[in-house]
Structure formats: C-alpha cells, structure tokens
Amino acid sequence: MQKEKKKTRKIRTKLLTYIVPIVVLMIAILVGVSTELSKKELTKMATSQLESSITNQSDNIESWMNDLLTYFSSVKNTIENGPKEQEIIQRTLDANYKFNKNAPDGLYIGGSDGSYMEASQLKSKSFDPTTREWYKQGLTRVEMAFGPVYKAVDGKPVISATGILNDGSDVVKVIGADVSIDKISVIVNSGVKMDHASSTLIDISDSNKIIADRDTSRLSKQISESDSNKLYSGIAKALNKGNLSTQNIASYIVSFREISGTDLVLVSYVKQSVILAPVTNLARILILLGIVSVLIIIVLVVLVVNRVVAPISVITKHIKSMSDGDFTIDVDIDSNDEIGDMGGRIHEFVDSMRDMIHSINSESMKLREESDNSDSVSRSMFNASKAQGEAMKQLNETVDQLAEAVNEIASDATTLAQIVTDTRDNSEKADASMKETVLISKKGIEDMRHLSIAMDEIQKANSNLVNSINDVGKASEEITNIVSLIHEIAEETNLLSLNASIEAARAGEAGRGFAVVASEIGNLANTSASNAKNISDLIAQVHRLIENAVNEADVSAKSIEENGKLIEVAVSTFDQIYNNIQESHSSMEKMVKNVEKVDEVATNVAAISEEQAASAEEILATSNNMVEQAENITQSSQDVADNSHELANTSETLTDYVHRFKI
Amino acid sequence: MNSRIFKKLLSLAVVSFVFVSTLTSCGSNQGNSADGVKVKLIMTDTKDAFRKNLSDNIKEQASSQGVNLTMVNTGDDVDKQAKEVRKAKSEGYKAIILRLSDAETALQMNVASNGLPIIYVNTQPNDEHLSDSEYIYVGSKEQDAGKYQADYVYKKLNNPSSFNAIIFEGEKGHSGTIGRTSAVKKFFRQKNVSVNYVFMDYANWTSEEAKAKFNTFMKTKQSVDAIFCNNDTMAIGAVEALKENGLDPKKIPVCGVDASKEGCQSIVDGDMSFTVLQDAETQAEMAVKCASLLGKGKSIKDVKYATDDGKYIWVPFKPVDSSNASQYK
C-alpha cells in the first residue's frame, strides 16, 4: 500500500514536473511575448501619437507664424506699393497699432540713415534703429521672416518678423514687427495633444536656446550636451548631430520638428514608463493570470491524475490480490478509456482464471479421491497379496508336508512292498513248507512209524506256520494302517489342493498356473486315495485269507494234536489230513497268488508314491517359486501402495495449492 | 520524446516551407503573367529643366523596361491631379508615378489612388504619408545636396571659422528648399563654423528673383563670401548679379543644385563654382522599376538604394564642379 501510494505520487509528481515547467515556460513566453508585443505596439502608438501631437503643434506654430507673416507682408506690400509720403506710411503704421493682438505694437520701420517710424500711439524715445537686433535680422532678407528670439530693450524675450522694405529709395529700410513669444509658449506648453507629453521649443541657431518650456527657469537658457538633465543633454546631443528622427533619450520618447522658415526646433517628449504603464499593468495581470492558471493546471493535473490513477490503484490492488491467490475480486471500472479497457481485460482474466482454478480444483479433488481410492485399493491389494503370500507359504508348507507325507507313503509303500515281498517269500516258504508237508504227509503215510517224530516236526512246522501267518496278519494290519494313513493324507492333500485352487482362483492370472498344479495335485491325491482303498481292500482280502489260513492252521494243529493222540485215527484220517493239506495247499497257492497281487499292488503303490513324491517335489518347487512371486507381488503392491500414497500426498498438496486460490 | 518533438517541428517546418514556397511561386507566376504593367505618369509640367529631364527619362526607361506608360500633365492644379489619380484604377493602371504640385496633398492622393501604389517623384511628401511598398518616394536626399554644397564651400574657403553667406531659397515650403537650406546650415553648425547669413530669402527657383534679391542685398552694403542657391537657375541669376555688381564669381563661390545644362555650362565657363547632379536618369530608372514591381504587388525592398522601411529610394546626388561639369552639359 505504501509502495502503491508512492507510485501514485510518482505519476503525479512526474506529470507535474513535466507539465508545470512547460506551462510556466509557455505562460512566461506568452506573457513575455504579449508584453513585448503590446510594448512595441504601445510604443509605436505612442510614438505616432507623439509625432502627430508635435506635428499638430509645429503646424500650429507655423500657421500662427505664417498668419502673422502674411499680415505683416500685406502691410509691407501696402507700404511698398502705396504712396511713399511719410504721413500715409505713418497712418498705415498707426492703423495697425493694436490691430493684431499678437503684435499689438504694429509694424515699425528703421532706415540705415537712422530714421525710425512706428505707430504714433507708442511714443517711444528716438533711437538709432541700426543698432537694434531686429534691424540686423531684417537686413538679411526682403521677404519678411522671423529671426531668432532675442531680448528686447526692456529685457523681455521677443521675436521679430523683419524684412527689407523695398520702397524704391536708396536708403535701406527694414520693416519689422515684434511678436510676444507668449502665444508660442501657450502653443508649446498647452497645445500638446498627448497626455503626459511635454514640449519645448529650441532655437538651434542660437546654441540651442530654449524659447518655450513649461519649466520657466529654463527659458532663454541654452541647453548643452553636459546638461545635468539627461533628457536635455540628450536632446542637445541629437540637435547638434542633426539627428532629428524620433528617438529614445533617457527613458523618454523624443520627437523633433523643425519649424519651417525658422531655426526653431520643437521637441516633444513623453516618458516611456508612462506609456508603458498599461503594459506593466497588463504584464502584472497576465502574470497573475498565469500564476492562477498554473495553479489551476496543477490542481487539474492532480485531480485528473488522481481520477485516472484511482482505477489503476484499484487494478493494482486487484492484481496484488490475484498474486496472493485471491480471485474473488470484482474488477469494476466504468471508465471508457484505456484504463477502463485494462480493467475490463483484467475482469475477463479474473473470470477465466476463476473458471480455470475452479476446474483445476474439482479435477484435483477428483484426483485426490481417486488417489485415495487407489491408495486404499493398493493397500488392500497389498494386504491381499500379503495374505496370498502367507497362504502361499502355508500352501508351501502343506505341500512340503504333503511331500513329506508322500515320501513317507513312498517309504511306507516300499516297506510294504518289502514286507509283501517278505510275505511272498514267507508264503513261498509256506508253500514250500506245504509241499514239504504234503511230501511229509505222503511220507507220513508211508512213514507212520516215524509218525510221532514226524508229528512233532509237523507240530513245530504248524506252529511256525501259524506264527508266519500271524506275522503276515500283523504286516497286513500294518499295511492297512499305512493305507488308511495314505488315504487320510490323500484326503487332506485333496482338501489342500482344493484350497489352493480357490486361492489360486482368487489370485487371478498369477495363480492360474498354480491352479493347474493344485488340481493336478488334487487328482494325484484322489488317485492316491483310490489306490489306497484298493490296497486296503486287497489287504482286507489278504486279512481274511490269513484268518482263513490261521483258522486252517488252527484246525490243522487241532487235527495234528488229535492225530497225535489219535494216531490211529490219524491213519484213517490221514487221507483226510492229506486232503486238508491238499486244500491248504491250494489256499496257500491262492494266498501266494494274492500276495503276489499285493506285491504287485504294493510295488505299484511304491512307484506311484515315488511319482507322487517327485510331483510333490515339483509342486514344492513351483510353490516356492510362487511364494517368491507372491513376495515379489507383495513388494510390488507395497511399491504400488507407496506410490499411490505418494500420489495421494501429491494430490493433497495440489488440492492444498488449489485451495490457496480464493474463487 | 525530444526526437519526436523535433520530428514534428521538422515536419511542420517542411510543410510550412512547401506551403509558403507554393504561395510564393504562385505569386511569381501571377507576376510573370502580368508583365508589361500599365503605369500612369502624372507630371505637373515639364517647364523646369530637371522635370523635363526626369519625365523624358521615365518614358525612355518605361519602353526599355517593357512598362506600358502613359503620361499626363496636370499643371499645378491639385484637383486635376486628384482626378487623374482617382480614375487611374478604373483605367486599368497598376501603378502611378506622380509629381505632386504640392507636397502637402500626398494624403489626398493616397486616398484617391484607391489602393493603387503611387511612386512619388521630385516633390517629396511628408514621411507620415508614405508607407512600405505602397506609397513611396523616389528621389535624392535634399539634405545631401545642401551637404555637398556646404562641403565644397568649406573647402573652397579653406576651412574658415566664420564667413558671410547668402542663401537663395526656392519655393517657400518646398521639400527641396527646406532640405537643402537646412543641410547647409547644419553642416556648418556641426563644423562649428560661425556663418553669418547676411542674406537668406526665397527666390522661387528663378534667376530673375535671385538677381533682384541680390541687388537688394547689395544695398545693405554687407560683404558676402559664398552664395548657396537651392537650384542652378537661381545660381546663374546670382552669378549675373555678382557680375553686374562688379564682384568676381570666382572669388565668391556660387553653388547650385541640379547640374542642369545651363548650370554645367556656367561652371565650364568659370561662373558658377559647384552644382549637384540630381541623377534624373537613375531616378527615372528606379521610379519605373518600382512602378513595375509595385504594380505586380511586390516589395521594393530589394531595389537598389531602397531604405529599410521600404518608403524611399534614395538616388544619390553627384557633386559637379569644374573637374567634371563638361560631362553633364
């Protein structure tokens, strides 16, 4: 704000520093020029007025003089051309006494012979006219003319019109008339036709003697170039130089006019300051007006600048708000100039910015939501993959266990096979024993005598048989147990594979391979179970056969015991025994066949178990791989989660930023 | 900023220059088309030797300068002069060359001219009735004539501190009379020579009057050392009077003005001592030139001898004494 104010002041100050000096200069020039022009014009006017005044005055003096001269000349002419008698001339002179008020004494005539005539009314004392100034003046011309001013006998300044009277006589006579210079003084002093102007009449033939002047102390005094009054010394200088053009002397405008027919010069002068007083006044008024107009201009400039700058400062404020992110401003400038245009543009800009930020804001909100979503999704995915990993591990463990179980089955099957083999061997041994029994029984029949011994041996052999058969029974029970265990394991495996299938299905594409394996495992487990069932069925058959064999052996033993006791009976029953043995033998053979079958099955089981074990190994490897992959997935989903978290953070930051704009 | 202002000023200057030069060229075109300006010459009479000389020269100059000139003689009749001046415009004249019968009537003629420029010759109007390139005077400075006379006498009398002089003046009130006489007096006043004007009277340009006045002077029994005459005619009369009174014009220098044939002859004859040539030929040339220029609406300021105020063409006098008088006979 401080800065803004400073700026505003700067514009105003700048404008003022440009405008004010120019205006002042222009006004000064205007005042100067108009003053100078009016000075010139006024001086010109004053000069022409002074000149017309002096012309008028000199014309007046000249016409006054000419009138008198005409008058005198007519009298002279009358005398010259009239009768030359003294009385008549005297009468003429008398008649002109007081005829003209400017020459009240009338005319007089002086001769070189000392004669003198004048109006008889004057009654002057007689004198020698040739000694008089007027006489000397008159001698220089025939045509009457005024000579220089001189002092009359009575000491008064007088001007005489004189001329030679051409009366045809040999005596030179001068006719003259004295004229009071009072009338000239009146014309000079009062006939000035210009205010504040003064005139003075100077006789240049008599060292610039002043004839008429308002300053009576100067009358009849000569003015010299060394006069203490600069005006008069200047006039004297101009007169001596013969420069009679209108000129400026000592702050006066001075005009000169020669009075024709005389050596008189009329000088009129007027003080320049008097003439230029209106100009000074005008200049004063103009300067005042100038100052006023400068002040008005300053005020106007300040006002206009304020008016013009006000919207700018509003705009500046708005721009500042905008730079602070506030776009809630409403630029409303109703001036129709460039600033208004600027305001309008800013208004448009703010509008478009507002729209833009608005859309950015909503977009960023959306983004934020989406990033939040993806964050949670990635989180759940992470969790899922983690769970999957764990499940995988469990599966792995299960598969491990399965493998172990399968291995166990395999070893059991091997053991079973071994046992079966042993059993077969035993059966074969039993068979062989049976055959030997048959042989012996045949021998018994033959060797009845060795019956008792043989009986013992039979008894022994029978108990051995019973033991072997019991062993077989035990072994088959064991097999039954193992088979049921296998069955259980198979069931469990099947269950696990089912589980695995489900999990694999849940894992989607990644678990598809696994699902295949899991179903394979399931199949294998089913196969294992059915085989185990077969085995158990077979074992049950074996068991029954063994029970039969045992029962037979028991029956044989009883029979042998009975035979032992009933040797006699034995011989009779010997055949029966033999038959029984024969029967036993065939059972035995059946049994051996069954055992062989069992052996076959057991071998088969062992092979399958081994295959199973191999498959389990494969499964294990696969599931290890899967665990690894699941771990990778977990890691990736962790990364995804991290990224989506970061994204969420970024979108939050963006949202924060966008929220900083007020719209 | 400065350069912009400068450019503006420059363009303004160029524009105004073009404008002004267009105007000027237009003006000059008009001038050229109006060649052969019609000019009216109004003379009082040609009785006087100088006026005859002047009017002859004006006619000659008009034909040589291609000016269509018509001359009218009016005598001393002011009304006739005014009438001629008044009708000049309607007659199609572009300028008037006028010899006033009375110098005081200049204002009347200015008004009567109806805006036609007037070139005054021989009779000099009052300065206030002249104006720049409109009403002008072509002539010689009367004062110069008197100055030349005074200077000649001053030298002839070997720089005297005082001497007796006679002045025979022309017509009373005539510009030549006043100017020439006052110039003589002024010259000596400025030289601090105490001149005793033993006789000074109007002889109205005529030798008879001069002679008569001199005889009257002789009656006063005063001596004279030099005689100044406002023209040659009076000077010749003065010389005759001197001779008649037994005085030697070689000892008493008699000076005239105009360098008329008679005057020059008198000088050649050893009677008159000095005269001043009023250069009628150059005055005529200038008058016709100015009439032509003013008739075309142009200024005379560039004309030779023109004064700064554009009111006068001062054709200089030429001093004539025994050394050169024969040239002008």
Interface residues (C-beta under 8 A of the other chain):
Chain A: S48 E51 S52 T55 S112 L139 T140 R141 V142 E143 A145 I164 N166 D170 V172 I204 S205 N240 K241 G242 E258 S260 G261 D263
Chain B: E128 K172 G173 I178 S182 K185 K186 R189 Q190 Y197 V198 F199 M200 D201 Y202 K213 T216 K219 T220 K221 Q222
